[in-house]
Amino acid sequence: MFLASLAVASVPAASVVSLAPAFAATGLPLSGIALLIGLDRIPDMFRTMTNVTGHLTTAAVIATREGEQLE
């Protein structure tokens, strides 16, 4: 799961791309995505912040283990 989370783009509203197939698979109408986009803006900012922080932390840990000096 950790490696899969690193594959997600660290940009706001990146999860919207994965909503359409999820809605289609569950039989929900795609018009519901518009409602979710409006309601999801603030929580999406927190998810993006967490994702970027995780990517930066992972890069720093790997760089340190490889012997690179962080400035």
mmCIF file of the N, C-alpha and C atoms, coordinates in Angstrom:
data_MODEL
# 
_entry.id   MODEL 
# 
loop_
_atom_site.group_PDB 
_atom_site.id 
_atom_site.type_symbol 
_atom_site.label_atom_id 
_atom_site.label_alt_id 
_atom_site.label_comp_id 
_atom_site.label_asym_id 
_atom_site.label_entity_id 
_atom_site.label_seq_id 
_atom_site.pdbx_PDB_ins_code 
_atom_site.Cartn_x 
_atom_site.Cartn_y 
_atom_site.Cartn_z 
_atom_site.occupancy 
_atom_site.B_iso_or_equiv 
_atom_site.pdbx_formal_charge 
_atom_site.auth_seq_id 
_atom_site.auth_comp_id 
_atom_site.auth_asym_id 
_atom_site.auth_atom_id 
_atom_site.pdbx_PDB_model_num 
ATOM 1   N N  . MET A 1 1  ? 0.822   -1.189 0.000   1.00 0.00 ? 1  MET A N  1 
ATOM 2   C CA . MET A 1 1  ? 0.000   0.000  0.000   1.00 0.00 ? 1  MET A CA 1 
ATOM 3   C C  . MET A 1 1  ? 0.871   1.259  0.000   1.00 0.00 ? 1  MET A C  1 
ATOM 4   N N  . PHE A 1 2  ? 1.981   1.221  0.734   1.00 0.00 ? 2  PHE A N  1 
ATOM 5   C CA . PHE A 1 2  ? 2.866   2.377  0.797   1.00 0.00 ? 2  PHE A CA 1 
ATOM 6   C C  . PHE A 1 2  ? 3.419   2.717  -0.582  1.00 0.00 ? 2  PHE A C  1 
ATOM 7   N N  . LEU A 1 3  ? 3.897   1.707  -1.306  1.00 0.00 ? 3  LEU A N  1 
ATOM 8   C CA . LEU A 1 3  ? 4.455   1.964  -2.635  1.00 0.00 ? 3  LEU A CA 1 
ATOM 9   C C  . LEU A 1 3  ? 3.378   2.442  -3.596  1.00 0.00 ? 3  LEU A C  1 
ATOM 10  N N  . ALA A 1 4  ? 2.164   1.959  -3.443  1.00 0.00 ? 4  ALA A N  1 
ATOM 11  C CA . ALA A 1 4  ? 1.064   2.419  -4.300  1.00 0.00 ? 4  ALA A CA 1 
ATOM 12  C C  . ALA A 1 4  ? 0.753   3.884  -4.039  1.00 0.00 ? 4  ALA A C  1 
ATOM 13  N N  . SER A 1 5  ? 0.862   4.314  -2.787  1.00 0.00 ? 5  SER A N  1 
ATOM 14  C CA . SER A 1 5  ? 0.577   5.713  -2.475  1.00 0.00 ? 5  SER A CA 1 
ATOM 15  C C  . SER A 1 5  ? 1.626   6.640  -3.086  1.00 0.00 ? 5  SER A C  1 
ATOM 16  N N  . LEU A 1 6  ? 2.823   6.152  -3.313  1.00 0.00 ? 6  LEU A N  1 
ATOM 17  C CA . LEU A 1 6  ? 3.850   6.978  -3.936  1.00 0.00 ? 6  LEU A CA 1 
ATOM 18  C C  . LEU A 1 6  ? 3.588   7.185  -5.418  1.00 0.00 ? 6  LEU A C  1 
ATOM 19  N N  . ALA A 1 7  ? 2.733   6.348  -5.998  1.00 0.00 ? 7  ALA A N  1 
ATOM 20  C CA . ALA A 1 7  ? 2.438   6.464  -7.425  1.00 0.00 ? 7  ALA A CA 1 
ATOM 21  C C  . ALA A 1 7  ? 1.363   7.510  -7.716  1.00 0.00 ? 7  ALA A C  1 
ATOM 22  N N  . VAL A 1 8  ? 0.662   7.970  -6.685  1.00 0.00 ? 8  VAL A N  1 
ATOM 23  C CA . VAL A 1 8  ? -0.401  8.953  -6.866  1.00 0.00 ? 8  VAL A CA 1 
ATOM 24  C C  . VAL A 1 8  ? 0.217   10.337 -7.014  1.00 0.00 ? 8  VAL A C  1 
ATOM 25  N N  . ALA A 1 9  ? -0.275  11.083 -7.956  1.00 0.00 ? 9  ALA A N  1 
ATOM 26  C CA . ALA A 1 9  ? 0.250   12.435 -8.184  1.00 0.00 ? 9  ALA A CA 1 
ATOM 27  C C  . ALA A 1 9  ? 0.009   13.326 -6.976  1.00 0.00 ? 9  ALA A C  1 
ATOM 28  N N  . SER A 1 10 ? 0.976   14.152 -6.658  1.00 0.00 ? 10 SER A N  1 
ATOM 29  C CA . SER A 1 10 ? 0.878   15.058 -5.508  1.00 0.00 ? 10 SER A CA 1 
ATOM 30  C C  . SER A 1 10 ? 0.305   16.398 -5.930  1.00 0.00 ? 10 SER A C  1 
ATOM 31  N N  . VAL A 1 11 ? -0.842  16.377 -6.545  1.00 0.00 ? 11 VAL A N  1 
ATOM 32  C CA . VAL A 1 11 ? -1.499  17.602 -6.983  1.00 0.00 ? 11 VAL A CA 1 
ATOM 33  C C  . VAL A 1 11 ? -2.937  17.591 -6.492  1.00 0.00 ? 11 VAL A C  1 
ATOM 34  N N  . PRO A 1 12 ? -3.501  18.765 -6.240  1.00 0.00 ? 12 PRO A N  1 
ATOM 35  C CA . PRO A 1 12 ? -4.900  18.812 -5.811  1.00 0.00 ? 12 PRO A CA 1 
ATOM 36  C C  . PRO A 1 12 ? -5.825  18.187 -6.855  1.00 0.00 ? 12 PRO A C  1 
ATOM 37  N N  . ALA A 1 13 ? -6.844  17.524 -6.397  1.00 0.00 ? 13 ALA A N  1 
ATOM 38  C CA . ALA A 1 13 ? -7.882  16.894 -7.208  1.00 0.00 ? 13 ALA A CA 1 
ATOM 39  C C  . ALA A 1 13 ? -7.387  15.707 -8.018  1.00 0.00 ? 13 ALA A C  1 
ATOM 40  N N  . ALA A 1 14 ? -6.247  15.128 -7.660  1.00 0.00 ? 14 ALA A N  1 
ATOM 41  C CA . ALA A 1 14 ? -5.754  13.948 -8.372  1.00 0.00 ? 14 ALA A CA 1 
ATOM 42  C C  . ALA A 1 14 ? -6.673  12.756 -8.139  1.00 0.00 ? 14 ALA A C  1 
ATOM 43  N N  . SER A 1 15 ? -7.365  12.731 -7.021  1.00 0.00 ? 15 SER A N  1 
ATOM 44  C CA . SER A 1 15 ? -8.248  11.599 -6.727  1.00 0.00 ? 15 SER A CA 1 
ATOM 45  C C  . SER A 1 15 ? -9.488  11.591 -7.612  1.00 0.00 ? 15 SER A C  1 
ATOM 46  N N  . VAL A 1 16 ? -9.812  12.713 -8.237  1.00 0.00 ? 16 VAL A N  1 
ATOM 47  C CA . VAL A 1 16 ? -10.991 12.781 -9.106  1.00 0.00 ? 16 VAL A CA 1 
ATOM 48  C C  . VAL A 1 16 ? -10.839 11.825 -10.287 1.00 0.00 ? 16 VAL A C  1 
ATOM 49  N N  . VAL A 1 17 ? -9.614  11.645 -10.747 1.00 0.00 ? 17 VAL A N  1 
ATOM 50  C CA . VAL A 1 17 ? -9.363  10.747 -11.872 1.00 0.00 ? 17 VAL A CA 1 
ATOM 51  C C  . VAL A 1 17 ? -9.766  9.318  -11.527 1.00 0.00 ? 17 VAL A C  1 
ATOM 52  N N  . SER A 1 18 ? -9.562  8.914  -10.291 1.00 0.00 ? 18 SER A N  1 
ATOM 53  C CA . SER A 1 18 ? -9.907  7.552  -9.890  1.00 0.00 ? 18 SER A CA 1 
ATOM 54  C C  . SER A 1 18 ? -11.376 7.410  -9.500  1.00 0.00 ? 18 SER A C  1 
ATOM 55  N N  . LEU A 1 19 ? -12.094 8.513  -9.381  1.00 0.00 ? 19 LEU A N  1 
ATOM 56  C CA . LEU A 1 19 ? -13.501 8.432  -8.997  1.00 0.00 ? 19 LEU A CA 1 
ATOM 57  C C  . LEU A 1 19 ? -14.394 7.886  -10.111 1.00 0.00 ? 19 LEU A C  1 
ATOM 58  N N  . ALA A 1 20 ? -14.123 8.266  -11.347 1.00 0.00 ? 20 ALA A N  1 
ATOM 59  C CA . ALA A 1 20 ? -14.988 7.831  -12.453 1.00 0.00 ? 20 ALA A CA 1 
ATOM 60  C C  . ALA A 1 20 ? -15.037 6.306  -12.572 1.00 0.00 ? 20 ALA A C  1 
ATOM 61  N N  . PRO A 1 21 ? -13.904 5.607  -12.585 1.00 0.00 ? 21 PRO A N  1 
ATOM 62  C CA . PRO A 1 21 ? -13.986 4.139  -12.633 1.00 0.00 ? 21 PRO A CA 1 
ATOM 63  C C  . PRO A 1 21 ? -14.644 3.541  -11.388 1.00 0.00 ? 21 PRO A C  1 
ATOM 64  N N  . ALA A 1 22 ? -14.411 4.168  -10.222 1.00 0.00 ? 22 ALA A N  1 
ATOM 65  C CA . ALA A 1 22 ? -15.029 3.660  -8.995  1.00 0.00 ? 22 ALA A CA 1 
ATOM 66  C C  . ALA A 1 22 ? -16.547 3.834  -9.043  1.00 0.00 ? 22 ALA A C  1 
ATOM 67  N N  . PHE A 1 23 ? -17.000 4.973  -9.546  1.00 0.00 ? 23 PHE A N  1 
ATOM 68  C CA . PHE A 1 23 ? -18.444 5.196  -9.678  1.00 0.00 ? 23 PHE A CA 1 
ATOM 69  C C  . PHE A 1 23 ? -19.046 4.212  -10.684 1.00 0.00 ? 23 PHE A C  1 
ATOM 70  N N  . ALA A 1 24 ? -18.353 4.013  -11.790 1.00 0.00 ? 24 ALA A N  1 
ATOM 71  C CA . ALA A 1 24 ? -18.860 3.097  -12.818 1.00 0.00 ? 24 ALA A CA 1 
ATOM 72  C C  . ALA A 1 24 ? -18.924 1.663  -12.288 1.00 0.00 ? 24 ALA A C  1 
ATOM 73  N N  . ALA A 1 25 ? -17.926 1.255  -11.522 1.00 0.00 ? 25 ALA A N  1 
ATOM 74  C CA . ALA A 1 25 ? -17.888 -0.110 -10.992 1.00 0.00 ? 25 ALA A CA 1 
ATOM 75  C C  . ALA A 1 25 ? -18.987 -0.366 -9.964  1.00 0.00 ? 25 ALA A C  1 
ATOM 76  N N  . THR A 1 26 ? -19.358 0.667  -9.224  1.00 0.00 ? 26 THR A N  1 
ATOM 77  C CA . THR A 1 26 ? -20.383 0.497  -8.199  1.00 0.00 ? 26 THR A CA 1 
ATOM 78  C C  . THR A 1 26 ? -21.780 0.828  -8.692  1.00 0.00 ? 26 THR A C  1 
ATOM 79  N N  . GLY A 1 27 ? -21.896 1.308  -9.928  1.00 0.00 ? 27 GLY A N  1 
ATOM 80  C CA . GLY A 1 27 ? -23.208 1.617  -10.484 1.00 0.00 ? 27 GLY A CA 1 
ATOM 81  C C  . GLY A 1 27 ? -23.748 2.979  -10.085 1.00 0.00 ? 27 GLY A C  1 
ATOM 82  N N  . LEU A 1 28 ? -22.922 3.814  -9.504  1.00 0.00 ? 28 LEU A N  1 
ATOM 83  C CA . LEU A 1 28 ? -23.354 5.163  -9.123  1.00 0.00 ? 28 LEU A CA 1 
ATOM 84  C C  . LEU A 1 28 ? -23.351 6.069  -10.351 1.00 0.00 ? 28 LEU A C  1 
ATOM 85  N N  . PRO A 1 29 ? -24.247 7.041  -10.401 1.00 0.00 ? 29 PRO A N  1 
ATOM 86  C CA . PRO A 1 29 ? -24.257 7.952  -11.560 1.00 0.00 ? 29 PRO A CA 1 
ATOM 87  C C  . PRO A 1 29 ? -23.031 8.860  -11.551 1.00 0.00 ? 29 PRO A C  1 
ATOM 88  N N  . LEU A 1 30 ? -22.468 9.092  -12.720 1.00 0.00 ? 30 LEU A N  1 
ATOM 89  C CA . LEU A 1 30 ? -21.281 9.939  -12.824 1.00 0.00 ? 30 LEU A CA 1 
ATOM 90  C C  . LEU A 1 30 ? -21.567 11.402 -12.493 1.00 0.00 ? 30 LEU A C  1 
ATOM 91  N N  . SER A 1 31 ? -22.826 11.791 -12.495 1.00 0.00 ? 31 SER A N  1 
ATOM 92  C CA . SER A 1 31 ? -23.170 13.172 -12.134 1.00 0.00 ? 31 SER A CA 1 
ATOM 93  C C  . SER A 1 31 ? -22.857 13.452 -10.661 1.00 0.00 ? 31 SER A C  1 
ATOM 94  N N  . GLY A 1 32 ? -22.706 12.422 -9.855  1.00 0.00 ? 32 GLY A N  1 
ATOM 95  C CA . GLY A 1 32 ? -22.360 12.599 -8.442  1.00 0.00 ? 32 GLY A CA 1 
ATOM 96  C C  . GLY A 1 32 ? -20.947 13.120 -8.251  1.00 0.00 ? 32 GLY A C  1 
ATOM 97  N N  . ILE A 1 33 ? -20.095 12.945 -9.260  1.00 0.00 ? 33 ILE A N  1 
ATOM 98  C CA . ILE A 1 33 ? -18.720 13.435 -9.157  1.00 0.00 ? 33 ILE A CA 1 
ATOM 99  C C  . ILE A 1 33 ? -18.702 14.962 -9.039  1.00 0.00 ? 33 ILE A C  1 
ATOM 100 N N  . ALA A 1 34 ? -19.578 15.633 -9.755  1.00 0.00 ? 34 ALA A N  1 
ATOM 101 C CA . ALA A 1 34 ? -19.635 17.100 -9.682  1.00 0.00 ? 34 ALA A CA 1 
ATOM 102 C C  . ALA A 1 34 ? -19.957 17.559 -8.265  1.00 0.00 ? 34 ALA A C  1 
ATOM 103 N N  . LEU A 1 35 ? -20.855 16.866 -7.595  1.00 0.00 ? 35 LEU A N  1 
ATOM 104 C CA . LEU A 1 35 ? -21.196 17.205 -6.212  1.00 0.00 ? 35 LEU A CA 1 
ATOM 105 C C  . LEU A 1 35 ? -20.002 16.967 -5.301  1.00 0.00 ? 35 LEU A C  1 
ATOM 106 N N  . LEU A 1 36 ? -19.316 15.856 -5.499  1.00 0.00 ? 36 LEU A N  1 
ATOM 107 C CA . LEU A 1 36 ? -18.164 15.554 -4.655  1.00 0.00 ? 36 LEU A CA 1 
ATOM 108 C C  . LEU A 1 36 ? -17.012 16.535 -4.867  1.00 0.00 ? 36 LEU A C  1 
ATOM 109 N N  . ILE A 1 37 ? -16.821 16.976 -6.089  1.00 0.00 ? 37 ILE A N  1 
ATOM 110 C CA . ILE A 1 37 ? -15.742 17.934 -6.353  1.00 0.00 ? 37 ILE A CA 1 
ATOM 111 C C  . ILE A 1 37 ? -15.966 19.222 -5.558  1.00 0.00 ? 37 ILE A C  1 
ATOM 112 N N  . GLY A 1 38 ? -17.204 19.663 -5.485  1.00 0.00 ? 38 GLY A N  1 
ATOM 113 C CA . GLY A 1 38 ? -17.520 20.876 -4.731  1.00 0.00 ? 38 GLY A CA 1 
ATOM 114 C C  . GLY A 1 38 ? -17.343 20.702 -3.234  1.00 0.00 ? 38 GLY A C  1 
ATOM 115 N N  . LEU A 1 39 ? -17.667 19.531 -2.717  1.00 0.00 ? 39 LEU A N  1 
ATOM 116 C CA . LEU A 1 39 ? -17.596 19.292 -1.275  1.00 0.00 ? 39 LEU A CA 1 
ATOM 117 C C  . LEU A 1 39 ? -16.210 18.844 -0.818  1.00 0.00 ? 39 LEU A C  1 
ATOM 118 N N  . ASP A 1 40 ? -15.407 18.395 -1.730  1.00 0.00 ? 40 ASP A N  1 
ATOM 119 C CA . ASP A 1 40 ? -14.150 17.740 -1.377  1.00 0.00 ? 40 ASP A CA 1 
ATOM 120 C C  . ASP A 1 40 ? -12.941 18.661 -1.417  1.00 0.00 ? 40 ASP A C  1 
ATOM 121 N N  . ARG A 1 41 ? -13.105 19.919 -1.679  1.00 0.00 ? 41 ARG A N  1 
ATOM 122 C CA . ARG A 1 41 ? -11.957 20.811 -1.891  1.00 0.00 ? 41 ARG A CA 1 
ATOM 123 C C  . ARG A 1 41 ? -11.061 20.924 -0.663  1.00 0.00 ? 41 ARG A C  1 
ATOM 124 N N  . ILE A 1 42 ? -11.624 21.184 0.504   1.00 0.00 ? 42 ILE A N  1 
ATOM 125 C CA . ILE A 1 42 ? -10.817 21.356 1.722   1.00 0.00 ? 42 ILE A CA 1 
ATOM 126 C C  . ILE A 1 42 ? -10.154 20.039 2.130   1.00 0.00 ? 42 ILE A C  1 
ATOM 127 N N  . PRO A 1 43 ? -10.898 18.916 2.245   1.00 0.00 ? 43 PRO A N  1 
ATOM 128 C CA . PRO A 1 43 ? -10.224 17.657 2.578   1.00 0.00 ? 43 PRO A CA 1 
ATOM 129 C C  . PRO A 1 43 ? -9.165  17.268 1.543   1.00 0.00 ? 43 PRO A C  1 
ATOM 130 N N  . ASP A 1 44 ? -9.407  17.636 0.273   1.00 0.00 ? 44 ASP A N  1 
ATOM 131 C CA . ASP A 1 44 ? -8.440  17.331 -0.778  1.00 0.00 ? 44 ASP A CA 1 
ATOM 132 C C  . ASP A 1 44 ? -7.131  18.078 -0.553  1.00 0.00 ? 44 ASP A C  1 
ATOM 133 N N  . MET A 1 45 ? -7.196  19.292 -0.041  1.00 0.00 ? 45 MET A N  1 
ATOM 134 C CA . MET A 1 45 ? -5.977  20.050 0.250   1.00 0.00 ? 45 MET A CA 1 
ATOM 135 C C  . MET A 1 45 ? -5.153  19.352 1.330   1.00 0.00 ? 45 MET A C  1 
ATOM 136 N N  . PHE A 1 46 ? -5.831  18.798 2.335   1.00 0.00 ? 46 PHE A N  1 
ATOM 137 C CA . PHE A 1 46 ? -5.120  18.081 3.392   1.00 0.00 ? 46 PHE A CA 1 
ATOM 138 C C  . PHE A 1 46 ? -4.504  16.793 2.865   1.00 0.00 ? 46 PHE A C  1 
ATOM 139 N N  . ARG A 1 47 ? -5.210  16.066 1.997   1.00 0.00 ? 47 ARG A N  1 
ATOM 140 C CA . ARG A 1 47 ? -4.660  14.846 1.404   1.00 0.00 ? 47 ARG A CA 1 
ATOM 141 C C  . ARG A 1 47 ? -3.441  15.171 0.552   1.00 0.00 ? 47 ARG A C  1 
ATOM 142 N N  . THR A 1 48 ? -3.497  16.262 -0.200  1.00 0.00 ? 48 THR A N  1 
ATOM 143 C CA . THR A 1 48 ? -2.372  16.658 -1.033  1.00 0.00 ? 48 THR A CA 1 
ATOM 144 C C  . THR A 1 48 ? -1.169  17.030 -0.162  1.00 0.00 ? 48 THR A C  1 
ATOM 145 N N  . MET A 1 49 ? -1.413  17.767 0.910   1.00 0.00 ? 49 MET A N  1 
ATOM 146 C CA . MET A 1 49 ? -0.340  18.158 1.820   1.00 0.00 ? 49 MET A CA 1 
ATOM 147 C C  . MET A 1 49 ? 0.318   16.915 2.431   1.00 0.00 ? 49 MET A C  1 
ATOM 148 N N  . THR A 1 50 ? -0.484  15.957 2.847   1.00 0.00 ? 50 THR A N  1 
ATOM 149 C CA . THR A 1 50 ? 0.044   14.726 3.432   1.00 0.00 ? 50 THR A CA 1 
ATOM 150 C C  . THR A 1 50 ? 0.837   13.939 2.395   1.00 0.00 ? 50 THR A C  1 
ATOM 151 N N  . ASN A 1 51 ? 0.339   13.883 1.176   1.00 0.00 ? 51 ASN A N  1 
ATOM 152 C CA . ASN A 1 51 ? 1.007   13.149 0.110   1.00 0.00 ? 51 ASN A CA 1 
ATOM 153 C C  . ASN A 1 51 ? 2.356   13.774 -0.224  1.00 0.00 ? 51 ASN A C  1 
ATOM 154 N N  . VAL A 1 52 ? 2.406   15.088 -0.340  1.00 0.00 ? 52 VAL A N  1 
ATOM 155 C CA . VAL A 1 52 ? 3.669   15.779 -0.648  1.00 0.00 ? 52 VAL A CA 1 
ATOM 156 C C  . VAL A 1 52 ? 4.657   15.586 0.493   1.00 0.00 ? 52 VAL A C  1 
ATOM 157 N N  . THR A 1 53 ? 4.196   15.699 1.727   1.00 0.00 ? 53 THR A N  1 
ATOM 158 C CA . THR A 1 53 ? 5.074   15.500 2.884   1.00 0.00 ? 53 THR A CA 1 
ATOM 159 C C  . THR A 1 53 ? 5.642   14.084 2.883   1.00 0.00 ? 53 THR A C  1 
ATOM 160 N N  . GLY A 1 54 ? 4.816   13.109 2.567   1.00 0.00 ? 54 GLY A N  1 
ATOM 161 C CA . GLY A 1 54 ? 5.286   11.726 2.496   1.00 0.00 ? 54 GLY A CA 1 
ATOM 162 C C  . GLY A 1 54 ? 6.318   11.515 1.411   1.00 0.00 ? 54 GLY A C  1 
ATOM 163 N N  . HIS A 1 55 ? 6.106   12.128 0.252   1.00 0.00 ? 55 HIS A N  1 
ATOM 164 C CA . HIS A 1 55 ? 7.074   12.004 -0.839  1.00 0.00 ? 55 HIS A CA 1 
ATOM 165 C C  . HIS A 1 55 ? 8.407   12.638 -0.455  1.00 0.00 ? 55 HIS A C  1 
ATOM 166 N N  . LEU A 1 56 ? 8.357   13.823 0.166   1.00 0.00 ? 56 LEU A N  1 
ATOM 167 C CA . LEU A 1 56 ? 9.592   14.486 0.570   1.00 0.00 ? 56 LEU A CA 1 
ATOM 168 C C  . LEU A 1 56 ? 10.330  13.700 1.651   1.00 0.00 ? 56 LEU A C  1 
ATOM 169 N N  . THR A 1 57 ? 9.587   13.157 2.600   1.00 0.00 ? 57 THR A N  1 
ATOM 170 C CA . THR A 1 57 ? 10.196  12.359 3.666   1.00 0.00 ? 57 THR A CA 1 
ATOM 171 C C  . THR A 1 57 ? 10.846  11.108 3.101   1.00 0.00 ? 57 THR A C  1 
ATOM 172 N N  . THR A 1 58 ? 10.143  10.433 2.200   1.00 0.00 ? 58 THR A N  1 
ATOM 173 C CA . THR A 1 58 ? 10.690  9.226  1.592   1.00 0.00 ? 58 THR A CA 1 
ATOM 174 C C  . THR A 1 58 ? 11.963  9.534  0.813   1.00 0.00 ? 58 THR A C  1 
ATOM 175 N N  . ALA A 1 59 ? 11.961  10.618 0.060   1.00 0.00 ? 59 ALA A N  1 
ATOM 176 C CA . ALA A 1 59 ? 13.153  11.001 -0.693  1.00 0.00 ? 59 ALA A CA 1 
ATOM 177 C C  . ALA A 1 59 ? 14.319  11.305 0.244   1.00 0.00 ? 59 ALA A C  1 
ATOM 178 N N  . ALA A 1 60 ? 14.049  11.984 1.357   1.00 0.00 ? 60 ALA A N  1 
ATOM 179 C CA . ALA A 1 60 ? 15.104  12.318 2.312   1.00 0.00 ? 60 ALA A CA 1 
ATOM 180 C C  . ALA A 1 60 ? 15.666  11.067 2.984   1.00 0.00 ? 60 ALA A C  1 
ATOM 181 N N  . VAL A 1 61 ? 14.806  10.132 3.339   1.00 0.00 ? 61 VAL A N  1 
ATOM 182 C CA . VAL A 1 61 ? 15.255  8.891  3.988   1.00 0.00 ? 61 VAL A CA 1 
ATOM 183 C C  . VAL A 1 61 ? 16.111  8.069  3.029   1.00 0.00 ? 61 VAL A C  1 
ATOM 184 N N  . ILE A 1 62 ? 15.654  7.931  1.801   1.00 0.00 ? 62 ILE A N  1 
ATOM 185 C CA . ILE A 1 62 ? 16.420  7.154  0.819   1.00 0.00 ? 62 ILE A CA 1 
ATOM 186 C C  . ILE A 1 62 ? 17.749  7.831  0.518   1.00 0.00 ? 62 ILE A C  1 
ATOM 187 N N  . ALA A 1 63 ? 17.750  9.152  0.375   1.00 0.00 ? 63 ALA A N  1 
ATOM 188 C CA . ALA A 1 63 ? 19.002  9.875  0.119   1.00 0.00 ? 63 ALA A CA 1 
ATOM 189 C C  . ALA A 1 63 ? 19.979  9.696  1.274   1.00 0.00 ? 63 ALA A C  1 
ATOM 190 N N  . THR A 1 64 ? 19.484  9.749  2.492   1.00 0.00 ? 64 THR A N  1 
ATOM 191 C CA . THR A 1 64 ? 20.340  9.571  3.660   1.00 0.00 ? 64 THR A CA 1 
ATOM 192 C C  . THR A 1 64 ? 20.922  8.159  3.693   1.00 0.00 ? 64 THR A C  1 
ATOM 193 N N  . ARG A 1 65 ? 20.107  7.175  3.401   1.00 0.00 ? 65 ARG A N  1 
ATOM 194 C CA . ARG A 1 65 ? 20.589  5.775  3.396   1.00 0.00 ? 65 ARG A CA 1 
ATOM 195 C C  . ARG A 1 65 ? 21.612  5.534  2.288   1.00 0.00 ? 65 ARG A C  1 
ATOM 196 N N  . GLU A 1 66 ? 21.513  6.294  1.218   1.00 0.00 ? 66 GLU A N  1 
ATOM 197 C CA . GLU A 1 66 ? 22.455  6.153  0.113   1.00 0.00 ? 66 GLU A CA 1 
ATOM 198 C C  . GLU A 1 66 ? 23.734  6.950  0.346   1.00 0.00 ? 66 GLU A C  1 
ATOM 199 N N  . GLY A 1 67 ? 23.800  7.684  1.450   1.00 0.00 ? 67 GLY A N  1 
ATOM 200 C CA . GLY A 1 67 ? 24.997  8.419  1.793   1.00 0.00 ? 67 GLY A CA 1 
ATOM 201 C C  . GLY A 1 67 ? 25.067  9.836  1.278   1.00 0.00 ? 67 GLY A C  1 
ATOM 202 N N  . GLU A 1 68 ? 23.992  10.332 0.701   1.00 0.00 ? 68 GLU A N  1 
ATOM 203 C CA . GLU A 1 68 ? 23.996  11.716 0.225   1.00 0.00 ? 68 GLU A CA 1 
ATOM 204 C C  . GLU A 1 68 ? 23.806  12.661 1.388   1.00 0.00 ? 68 GLU A C  1 
ATOM 205 N N  . GLN A 1 69 ? 24.439  13.815 1.307   1.00 0.00 ? 69 GLN A N  1 
ATOM 206 C CA . GLN A 1 69 ? 24.270  14.818 2.353   1.00 0.00 ? 69 GLN A CA 1 
ATOM 207 C C  . GLN A 1 69 ? 23.115  15.745 1.965   1.00 0.00 ? 69 GLN A C  1 
ATOM 208 N N  . LEU A 1 70 ? 22.219  15.958 2.910   1.00 0.00 ? 70 LEU A N  1 
ATOM 209 C CA . LEU A 1 70 ? 21.094  16.861 2.673   1.00 0.00 ? 70 LEU A CA 1 
ATOM 210 C C  . LEU A 1 70 ? 21.476  18.252 3.122   1.00 0.00 ? 70 LEU A C  1 
ATOM 211 N N  . GLU A 1 71 ? 21.142  19.231 2.320   1.00 0.00 ? 71 GLU A N  1 
ATOM 212 C CA . GLU A 1 71 ? 21.482  20.609 2.674   1.00 0.00 ? 71 GLU A CA 1 
ATOM 213 C C  . GLU A 1 71 ? 20.264  21.363 3.098   1.00 0.00 ? 71 GLU A C  1 
# 
